[in-house]
């Protein structure tokens, strides 16, 4: 079976959890003996290359820029980019060429910015059965249903987004199967009438391959150490965490912030929230981060769907203090492997931080229990098999 994966980015453009998950999936399928290729974009010259055994076709994006999150863009260029991306006939032409040349048995479509809604017409024209995997809310809103000017989530799809995403809604029925990486995200799209006539609708939670990773804990028990790891961006709630932490911090509290983001925003955070107990680590390996913290805080303000950071945290036996947004509550068992809070409720995160600190000795005995809650989710081979079974189901449906 030959599988073609289509996404906006691919390694080394690991801009978010989607790309990390996609890399783990393609490598796993390759190890299972499947023929795997990837079609993605670059801002350089079109080229083919082998990444960890996977053949990657990188195409120069047919839009005014490659949408890397770290880059600052003018409001006019952003509007123009999204206008082109409603339905890009050049992207369709490119996709058709590669699909015909590769001639896959099945196509797995992931994030489509840059490909636009024309990607579904391309796979239909080529007559290849396809799967749409839902990682975020981009098909509902170019801004991921998040108002940056107000730093708050959209409760409903607005009128403008209904207009510019109308082609996406109509063409979503072209695919043979739709997969949500969380129950939340699949339900969200179905509630708006997307994928209404798609015959196969299912959820396959993300996983991570943590085999061979050292999980020896090295906690300094003189401190209660909270940790944040991920993209430093407003929608990730990093300022919500920093504000809450400074309100409740005690002499034995520490906050480690790992990750990177827009350069200007990083400088702003470091200047505004300068404190001896807050340490900005930059990019670090997960095993170097989770081994030294007591709890991972995931303070997302937007609709997170199935954050890989929570899976990794559980794999290291580290509890998670997580936002109630999106699919996060599907992962956290209150009081067992973490705590939940509402980032839009004043004082709720502060309350959760203090609650965790007051029960710190109990939490430090729960490492094995926390790992056990993630056994099924971190069954990497089992996860690959779920995808293989879906591919077979899609192909048999065609016949």
VEXDREN-824364 format. One record per residue (C-alpha): residue number from 1; x, y, z; residue in three letters. Coordinates in nm, 4 decimals. Layout:
N
ATOM     n         px         py         pz   res
ATOM   NUM          X          Y          Z   ala
...
//
This chain:
399
ATOM     n         px         py         pz   res
ATOM     1     0.0000     0.0000     0.0000   unk
ATOM     2     0.1336     0.3422    -0.0970   unk
ATOM     3     0.0153     0.6339     0.1177   unk
ATOM     4     0.0586     0.9992     0.0252   unk
ATOM     5     0.0434     1.2482     0.3120   unk
ATOM     6    -0.0411     1.6094     0.2315   unk
ATOM     7     0.0276     1.8836     0.4856   unk
ATOM     8     0.1397     2.2456     0.4861   unk
ATOM     9     0.4699     2.1602     0.6580   unk
ATOM    10     0.6938     1.8627     0.7224   unk
ATOM    11     1.0159     1.8073     0.9154   unk
ATOM    12     1.2314     2.0113     0.9706   unk
ATOM    13     0.9427     2.2604     0.9703   unk
ATOM    14     0.8104     2.1327     1.3041   unk
ATOM    15     0.5876     2.4335     1.3667   unk
ATOM    16     0.3435     2.2549     1.5974   unk
ATOM    17     0.1976     1.9311     1.7265   unk
ATOM    18     0.0555     1.8387     1.3858   unk
ATOM    19     0.3995     1.8144     1.2330   unk
ATOM    20     0.5373     1.6140     1.5253   unk
ATOM    21     0.2447     1.3720     1.5031   unk
ATOM    22     0.2754     1.3440     1.1256   unk
ATOM    23     0.6443     1.2640     1.1489   unk
ATOM    24     0.5780     0.9919     1.4074   unk
ATOM    25     0.3031     0.8448     1.1890   unk
ATOM    26     0.5030     0.8375     0.8657   unk
ATOM    27     0.8086     0.6871     1.0351   unk
ATOM    28     0.5926     0.4254     1.2075   unk
ATOM    29     0.4226     0.3235     0.8841   unk
ATOM    30     0.7607     0.3056     0.7123   unk
ATOM    31     0.8850     0.0699     0.9845   unk
ATOM    32     0.5733    -0.1428     0.9317   unk
ATOM    33     0.6757    -0.1845     0.5690   unk
ATOM    34     0.4406     0.0664     0.4048   unk
ATOM    35     0.5362     0.2905     0.1153   unk
ATOM    36     0.5042     0.6465     0.2429   unk
ATOM    37     0.5538     0.9819     0.0694   unk
ATOM    38     0.4818     1.3395     0.1805   unk
ATOM    39     0.3770     1.6457    -0.0184   unk
ATOM    40     0.4379     1.9778     0.1576   unk
ATOM    41     0.5491     2.3363     0.1022   unk
ATOM    42     0.8711     2.5332     0.1225   unk
ATOM    43     0.9601     2.8973     0.0670   unk
ATOM    44     1.2665     2.7893    -0.1310   unk
ATOM    45     1.3074     2.5988    -0.4524   unk
ATOM    46     1.0943     2.2928    -0.5251   unk
ATOM    47     1.2873     1.9763    -0.4442   unk
ATOM    48     1.2617     1.6143    -0.3292   unk
ATOM    49     1.4549     1.4827    -0.0315   unk
ATOM    50     1.4676     1.1847     0.2017   unk
ATOM    51     1.3944     1.2549     0.5687   unk
ATOM    52     1.4512     0.9510     0.7943   unk
ATOM    53     1.3675     0.7214     0.5046   unk
ATOM    54     1.0528     0.9128     0.4012   unk
ATOM    55     1.0437     1.0660     0.0518   unk
ATOM    56     0.9344     1.4289     0.0920   unk
ATOM    57     0.8264     1.6426    -0.2027   unk
ATOM    58     0.8713     2.0087    -0.1125   unk
ATOM    59     0.6909     2.2519    -0.3406   unk
ATOM    60     0.7415     2.6271    -0.3477   unk
ATOM    61     0.4192     2.7609    -0.2001   unk
ATOM    62     0.1953     2.9331    -0.4604   unk
ATOM    63     0.1091     3.2197    -0.2296   unk
ATOM    64     0.2856     3.5363    -0.1171   unk
ATOM    65     0.4673     3.3734     0.1766   unk
ATOM    66     0.5144     3.0511     0.3711   unk
ATOM    67     0.2910     3.0830     0.6820   unk
ATOM    68     0.5549     3.0241     0.9477   unk
ATOM    69     0.4159     3.1368     1.2871   unk
ATOM    70     0.7382     3.3072     1.3958   unk
ATOM    71     0.7267     3.5604     1.1119   unk
ATOM    72     0.5676     3.9043     1.1414   unk
ATOM    73     0.3391     3.9948     0.8493   unk
ATOM    74     0.1600     4.3166     0.7649   unk
ATOM    75    -0.2211     4.3180     0.7961   unk
ATOM    76    -0.2544     4.3752     0.4204   unk
ATOM    77    -0.0313     4.0813     0.3295   unk
ATOM    78    -0.2204     3.8567     0.5709   unk
ATOM    79    -0.5566     3.9492     0.4187   unk
ATOM    80    -0.4241     3.8927     0.0689   unk
ATOM    81    -0.2758     3.5571     0.1695   unk
ATOM    82    -0.6054     3.4345     0.3143   unk
ATOM    83    -0.8000     3.5634     0.0136   unk
ATOM    84    -0.5804     3.3586    -0.2193   unk
ATOM    85    -0.6108     3.0615     0.0141   unk
ATOM    86    -0.9901     3.0366    -0.0050   unk
ATOM    87    -0.9554     2.8440    -0.3314   unk
ATOM    88    -0.6138     2.8367    -0.4983   unk
ATOM    89    -0.6279     2.6863    -0.8502   unk
ATOM    90    -0.2473     2.6834    -0.8716   unk
ATOM    91    -0.2297     2.4651    -0.5595   unk
ATOM    92    -0.4870     2.2357    -0.7187   unk
ATOM    93    -0.2775     2.2053    -1.0347   unk
ATOM    94     0.0352     2.1268    -0.8319   unk
ATOM    95    -0.1459     1.8662    -0.6233   unk
ATOM    96    -0.2906     1.6919    -0.9289   unk
ATOM    97     0.0533     1.6714    -1.0919   unk
ATOM    98     0.2133     1.5097    -0.7872   unk
ATOM    99    -0.0783     1.2783    -0.7156   unk
ATOM   100    -0.0699     1.1466    -1.0705   unk
ATOM   101     0.3088     1.1065    -1.0634   unk
ATOM   102     0.3107     0.9320    -0.7237   unk
ATOM   103    -0.0078     0.7307    -0.7926   unk
ATOM   104    -0.0838     0.6435    -0.4267   unk
ATOM   105    -0.3460     0.3956    -0.3129   unk
ATOM   106    -0.4761     0.6404    -0.0556   unk
ATOM   107    -0.4240     1.0054     0.0377   unk
ATOM   108    -0.4140     1.1340     0.3968   unk
ATOM   109    -0.4774     1.5087     0.4104   unk
ATOM   110    -0.3827     1.6989     0.7240   unk
ATOM   111    -0.3476     2.0783     0.7564   unk
ATOM   112    -0.4310     2.2537     0.4289   unk
ATOM   113    -0.3272     2.6221     0.4568   unk
ATOM   114    -0.1544     2.6936     0.1271   unk
ATOM   115    -0.3344     2.4053    -0.0421   unk
ATOM   116    -0.6733     2.5710     0.0171   unk
ATOM   117    -1.0067     2.3964    -0.0324   unk
ATOM   118    -0.8935     2.3129    -0.3865   unk
ATOM   119    -0.7016     2.0144    -0.2460   unk
ATOM   120    -1.0272     1.8201    -0.2164   unk
ATOM   121    -1.1129     1.8872    -0.5818   unk
ATOM   122    -0.7641     1.7660    -0.6737   unk
ATOM   123    -0.8043     1.4281    -0.5037   unk
ATOM   124    -1.1542     1.3917    -0.6489   unk
ATOM   125    -1.0288     1.4609    -0.9997   unk
ATOM   126    -0.7517     1.2041    -0.9545   unk
ATOM   127    -0.9993     0.9441    -0.8278   unk
ATOM   128    -0.7936     0.8522    -0.5200   unk
ATOM   129    -0.9775     0.7764    -0.1918   unk
ATOM   130    -0.8822     1.0297     0.0710   unk
ATOM   131    -0.8948     1.0932     0.4449   unk
ATOM   132    -0.9152     1.4343     0.6091   unk
ATOM   133    -0.7486     1.4475     0.9509   unk
ATOM   134    -0.8674     1.7281     1.1793   unk
ATOM   135    -0.5938     1.8789     1.3959   unk
ATOM   136    -0.7359     2.2278     1.4499   unk
ATOM   137    -1.0196     2.4664     1.3648   unk
ATOM   138    -0.8623     2.6224     1.0543   unk
ATOM   139    -1.1371     2.4873     0.8273   unk
ATOM   140    -1.3834     2.6909     1.0324   unk
ATOM   141    -1.1742     3.0050     1.0716   unk
ATOM   142    -0.8369     3.1223     0.9325   unk
ATOM   143    -0.7559     3.2611     1.2776   unk
ATOM   144    -0.8348     2.9292     1.4512   unk
ATOM   145    -1.1433     3.0858     1.6154   unk
ATOM   146    -0.9229     3.3089     1.8279   unk
ATOM   147    -0.9430     3.6904     1.8460   unk
ATOM   148    -0.5848     3.8096     1.8823   unk
ATOM   149    -0.6871     4.1695     1.9471   unk
ATOM   150    -0.9018     4.0594     2.2425   unk
ATOM   151    -0.6891     3.7568     2.3353   unk
ATOM   152    -1.0008     3.5427     2.3576   unk
ATOM   153    -1.1641     3.2482     2.1846   unk
ATOM   154    -1.4583     3.2831     1.9450   unk
ATOM   155    -1.7713     3.1246     2.0873   unk
ATOM   156    -1.9264     3.0810     1.7410   unk
ATOM   157    -1.8176     3.0939     1.3779   unk
ATOM   158    -1.8716     3.4552     1.2699   unk
ATOM   159    -2.0552     3.5656     0.9544   unk
ATOM   160    -1.7343     3.6536     0.7678   unk
ATOM   161    -1.5808     3.3127     0.8412   unk
ATOM   162    -1.8999     3.1435     0.7234   unk
ATOM   163    -1.8534     3.3192     0.3893   unk
ATOM   164    -1.4813     3.2579     0.3372   unk
ATOM   165    -1.5083     2.9000     0.4635   unk
ATOM   166    -1.8200     2.8152     0.2613   unk
ATOM   167    -1.6126     2.6300    -0.0071   unk
ATOM   168    -1.4455     2.4267     0.2675   unk
ATOM   169    -1.7792     2.3232     0.4134   unk
ATOM   170    -1.9224     2.2243     0.0747   unk
ATOM   171    -1.6127     2.0394    -0.0463   unk
ATOM   172    -1.5534     1.8615     0.2853   unk
ATOM   173    -1.7941     1.5919     0.1674   unk
ATOM   174    -1.5546     1.4861    -0.1084   unk
ATOM   175    -1.3329     1.2803     0.1232   unk
ATOM   176    -1.3993     0.9145     0.2031   unk
ATOM   177    -1.3212     0.9424     0.5751   unk
ATOM   178    -1.2768     1.2145     0.8362   unk
ATOM   179    -1.0697     1.1629     1.1500   unk
ATOM   180    -1.0643     1.3815     1.4573   unk
ATOM   181    -0.7579     1.3672     1.6802   unk
ATOM   182    -1.0031     1.4308     1.9636   unk
ATOM   183    -1.3740     1.3816     2.0160   unk
ATOM   184    -1.3979     1.7568     2.0639   unk
ATOM   185    -1.2657     1.8538     1.7217   unk
ATOM   186    -1.4724     1.5998     1.5260   unk
ATOM   187    -1.7900     1.6997     1.7103   unk
ATOM   188    -1.7092     2.0671     1.6525   unk
ATOM   189    -1.6977     2.0275     1.2750   unk
ATOM   190    -2.0014     1.8019     1.2556   unk
ATOM   191    -2.2006     2.0567     1.4569   unk
ATOM   192    -2.1383     2.3119     1.1805   unk
ATOM   193    -2.2457     2.0723     0.9069   unk
ATOM   194    -1.8995     1.9842     0.7771   unk
ATOM   195    -1.8342     1.6279     0.6498   unk
ATOM   196    -2.2085     1.5600     0.6705   unk
ATOM   197    -2.2109     1.3029     0.3900   unk
ATOM   198    -1.8693     1.1469     0.4561   unk
ATOM   199    -1.9292     0.7733     0.5104   unk
ATOM   200    -1.6522     0.7083     0.7646   unk
ATOM   201    -1.6285     0.9353     1.0688   unk
ATOM   202    -1.4014     0.8358     1.3557   unk
ATOM   203    -1.1608     0.9531     1.6265   unk
ATOM   204    -0.7991     0.8399     1.6545   unk
ATOM   205    -0.6258     1.0120     1.9442   unk
ATOM   206    -0.2667     1.1160     1.8869   unk
ATOM   207     0.0211     0.9179     2.0327   unk
ATOM   208     0.3945     0.9544     2.0858   unk
ATOM   209     0.6776     0.7053     2.0534   unk
ATOM   210     0.8628     0.7289     2.3854   unk
ATOM   211     1.0582     0.4047     2.3599   unk
ATOM   212     1.4166     0.4433     2.4723   unk
ATOM   213     1.3623     0.7808     2.6401   unk
ATOM   214     1.5101     0.8122     2.9893   unk
ATOM   215     1.2347     0.8885     3.2396   unk
ATOM   216     1.4419     0.9054     3.5582   unk
ATOM   217     1.3037     1.1855     3.7748   unk
ATOM   218     1.5490     1.4459     3.9109   unk
ATOM   219     1.3231     1.6675     4.1197   unk
ATOM   220     1.4755     1.9231     4.3581   unk
ATOM   221     1.2414     1.8763     4.6551   unk
ATOM   222     1.3453     2.2086     4.8019   unk
ATOM   223     1.1254     2.3702     4.5390   unk
ATOM   224     0.7821     2.3199     4.3845   unk
ATOM   225     0.8556     2.3520     4.0156   unk
ATOM   226     0.5882     2.4324     3.7616   unk
ATOM   227     0.6712     2.4031     3.3926   unk
ATOM   228     0.5441     2.5285     3.0580   unk
ATOM   229     0.6719     2.3825     2.7319   unk
ATOM   230     0.5541     2.4768     2.3846   unk
ATOM   231     0.5126     2.7718     2.1509   unk
ATOM   232     0.5355     3.1094     2.3222   unk
ATOM   233     0.2242     3.2704     2.1767   unk
ATOM   234    -0.0796     3.4526     2.3207   unk
ATOM   235    -0.3282     3.1777     2.2282   unk
ATOM   236    -0.1210     2.9264     2.4251   unk
ATOM   237    -0.2014     3.1209     2.7405   unk
ATOM   238     0.1576     3.1837     2.8439   unk
ATOM   239     0.0706     3.5282     2.9864   unk
ATOM   240    -0.2271     3.3832     3.1701   unk
ATOM   241     0.0168     3.1483     3.3410   unk
ATOM   242     0.2815     3.4133     3.4100   unk
ATOM   243     0.0257     3.6506     3.5631   unk
ATOM   244    -0.1300     3.3776     3.7766   unk
ATOM   245     0.2080     3.2486     3.8915   unk
ATOM   246     0.3297     3.5914     4.0034   unk
ATOM   247     0.0102     3.6424     4.2032   unk
ATOM   248     0.0542     3.3223     4.4057   unk
ATOM   249     0.4285     3.2557     4.4051   unk
ATOM   250     0.6007     3.1648     4.7279   unk
ATOM   251     0.9677     3.1477     4.8231   unk
ATOM   252     0.9863     2.7795     4.7244   unk
ATOM   253     0.8059     2.8187     4.3896   unk
ATOM   254     0.9780     2.8072     4.0499   unk
ATOM   255     0.8425     2.8366     3.6965   unk
ATOM   256     1.0421     2.6978     3.4033   unk
ATOM   257     0.9343     2.8164     3.0592   unk
ATOM   258     1.0608     2.6067     2.7673   unk
ATOM   259     1.0019     2.6785     2.3999   unk
ATOM   260     1.0198     2.9674     2.1579   unk
ATOM   261     0.7978     3.1945     1.9540   unk
ATOM   262     0.7895     3.5245     1.7742   unk
ATOM   263     1.1124     3.7073     1.8586   unk
ATOM   264     0.9386     4.0333     1.9491   unk
ATOM   265     0.6868     3.8557     2.1716   unk
ATOM   266     0.9618     3.6585     2.3472   unk
ATOM   267     1.1476     3.9796     2.4309   unk
ATOM   268     0.8256     4.1331     2.5608   unk
ATOM   269     0.7564     3.8350     2.7884   unk
ATOM   270     1.1066     3.8275     2.9297   unk
ATOM   271     1.0998     4.2008     3.0015   unk
ATOM   272     0.7502     4.2228     3.1508   unk
ATOM   273     0.7705     3.9058     3.3596   unk
ATOM   274     1.1275     3.9349     3.4798   unk
ATOM   275     1.1545     3.7487     3.8097   unk
ATOM   276     1.4293     3.5406     3.9681   unk
ATOM   277     1.1962     3.2430     4.0070   unk
ATOM   278     1.0927     3.2442     3.6376   unk
ATOM   279     1.3466     3.0882     3.4033   unk
ATOM   280     1.3115     3.1010     3.0245   unk
ATOM   281     1.4960     2.7946     2.8968   unk
ATOM   282     1.4483     2.8264     2.5216   unk
ATOM   283     1.4159     2.5033     2.3274   unk
ATOM   284     1.4999     2.1922     2.5299   unk
ATOM   285     1.4597     1.8194     2.4842   unk
ATOM   286     1.1512     1.6749     2.6585   unk
ATOM   287     1.3611     1.4375     2.8698   unk
ATOM   288     1.5638     1.7348     2.9963   unk
ATOM   289     1.2494     1.9255     3.0888   unk
ATOM   290     0.9946     1.6829     3.2324   unk
ATOM   291     1.2532     1.5161     3.4583   unk
ATOM   292     1.2990     1.8337     3.6638   unk
ATOM   293     0.9439     1.9677     3.7086   unk
ATOM   294     0.6606     1.8753     3.9441   unk
ATOM   295     0.3748     1.9723     3.7115   unk
ATOM   296     0.3221     2.0744     3.3520   unk
ATOM   297     0.0876     2.3685     3.3042   unk
ATOM   298    -0.1096     2.3835     2.9778   unk
ATOM   299    -0.2932     2.7191     3.0007   unk
ATOM   300    -0.4341     2.7346     2.6459   unk
ATOM   301    -0.6892     3.0046     2.5665   unk
ATOM   302    -0.7894     2.8637     2.2272   unk
ATOM   303    -0.9442     2.5331     2.1257   unk
ATOM   304    -0.6571     2.2917     2.1834   unk
ATOM   305    -0.7464     1.9557     2.0371   unk
ATOM   306    -0.5100     1.6910     2.1712   unk
ATOM   307    -0.1834     1.8474     2.2898   unk
ATOM   308     0.1128     1.6137     2.2559   unk
ATOM   309     0.2790     1.7887     2.5480   unk
ATOM   310     0.0212     1.6306     2.7799   unk
ATOM   311     0.0961     1.2817     2.6464   unk
ATOM   312     0.4681     1.3383     2.6952   unk
ATOM   313     0.4142     1.4740     3.0455   unk
ATOM   314     0.2136     1.1672     3.1461   unk
ATOM   315     0.4770     0.9422     2.9902   unk
ATOM   316     0.7297     1.0923     3.2284   unk
ATOM   317     0.4901     1.0528     3.5216   unk
ATOM   318     0.4351     1.4284     3.5507   unk
ATOM   319     0.0834     1.5571     3.6313   unk
ATOM   320    -0.0778     1.8282     3.4188   unk
ATOM   321    -0.2621     2.1408     3.5277   unk
ATOM   322    -0.4661     2.1948     3.2142   unk
ATOM   323    -0.7131     2.4381     3.0648   unk
ATOM   324    -1.0677     2.3152     2.9980   unk
ATOM   325    -1.0416     2.4301     2.6356   unk
ATOM   326    -1.0906     2.1929     2.3429   unk
ATOM   327    -0.9866     1.8326     2.3836   unk
ATOM   328    -0.7721     1.8810     2.6953   unk
ATOM   329    -1.0411     1.7468     2.9346   unk
ATOM   330    -1.0388     1.4191     2.7371   unk
ATOM   331    -0.6885     1.3589     2.8697   unk
ATOM   332    -0.7022     1.4748     3.2292   unk
ATOM   333    -0.8579     1.2752     3.5113   unk
ATOM   334    -0.9163     1.5274     3.7856   unk
ATOM   335    -0.7065     1.4489     4.0934   unk
ATOM   336    -0.5564     1.1387     3.9321   unk
ATOM   337    -0.3191     1.2677     3.6651   unk
ATOM   338    -0.3852     1.6383     3.6933   unk
ATOM   339    -0.6180     1.9308     3.7572   unk
ATOM   340    -0.8434     2.1339     3.5271   unk
ATOM   341    -0.9108     2.5069     3.5333   unk
ATOM   342    -1.1032     2.7634     3.3274   unk
ATOM   343    -0.8594     3.0200     3.1818   unk
ATOM   344    -1.1463     3.2676     3.1352   unk
ATOM   345    -1.2554     3.2483     3.4989   unk
ATOM   346    -1.0732     3.4983     3.7197   unk
ATOM   347    -0.8530     3.3299     3.9781   unk
ATOM   348    -0.9193     2.9737     3.8583   unk
ATOM   349    -0.5607     2.9039     3.7520   unk
ATOM   350    -0.4264     3.0630     4.0697   unk
ATOM   351    -0.6547     2.8358     4.2684   unk
ATOM   352    -0.5306     2.5292     4.0787   unk
ATOM   353    -0.1634     2.6208     4.1328   unk
ATOM   354    -0.2154     2.6631     4.5055   unk
ATOM   355    -0.4222     2.3457     4.5284   unk
ATOM   356    -0.1451     2.1507     4.3587   unk
ATOM   357     0.1196     2.3020     4.5865   unk
ATOM   358    -0.0784     2.2157     4.8994   unk
ATOM   359    -0.0950     1.8512     4.7893   unk
ATOM   360     0.2611     1.8320     4.6560   unk
ATOM   361     0.3713     1.5356     4.8684   unk
ATOM   362     0.0767     1.3282     4.7452   unk
ATOM   363     0.1392     1.4256     4.3831   unk
ATOM   364     0.5031     1.3195     4.4112   unk
ATOM   365     0.3894     0.9661     4.4947   unk
ATOM   366     0.1657     0.9380     4.1893   unk
ATOM   367     0.4266     0.9066     3.9162   unk
ATOM   368     0.3560     0.5407     3.8363   unk
ATOM   369    -0.0197     0.5983     3.8524   unk
ATOM   370     0.0105     0.8885     3.6101   unk
ATOM   371     0.2136     0.6777     3.3678   unk
ATOM   372    -0.0551     0.4101     3.3844   unk
ATOM   373    -0.3232     0.6566     3.2721   unk
ATOM   374    -0.1305     0.7058     2.9495   unk
ATOM   375    -0.0484     0.3423     2.8655   unk
ATOM   376    -0.3125     0.3145     2.5952   unk
ATOM   377    -0.2403     0.6587     2.4508   unk
ATOM   378     0.1338     0.5892     2.4382   unk
ATOM   379     0.0883     0.2484     2.2752   unk
ATOM   380     0.2721     0.3646     1.9657   unk
ATOM   381     0.2487     0.0393     1.7720   unk
ATOM   382    -0.1184     0.0080     1.8609   unk
ATOM   383    -0.1698     0.3633     1.7327   unk
ATOM   384    -0.0034     0.2820     1.4006   unk
ATOM   385    -0.2249    -0.0242     1.3703   unk
ATOM   386    -0.5356     0.1907     1.4196   unk
ATOM   387    -0.4332     0.3967     1.1198   unk
ATOM   388    -0.3513     0.0902     0.9113   unk
ATOM   389    -0.6939    -0.0562     0.9895   unk
ATOM   390    -0.8572     0.2710     0.8847   unk
ATOM   391    -0.6660     0.2769     0.5545   unk
ATOM   392    -0.7812    -0.0774     0.4830   unk
ATOM   393    -1.1386     0.0149     0.5700   unk
ATOM   394    -1.1305     0.3139     0.3355   unk
ATOM   395    -0.9883     0.1048     0.0519   unk
ATOM   396    -1.2395    -0.1745     0.1016   unk
ATOM   397    -1.5213     0.0818     0.1043   unk
ATOM   398    -1.4100     0.2017    -0.2358   unk
ATOM   399    -1.4321    -0.1484    -0.3759   unk
//
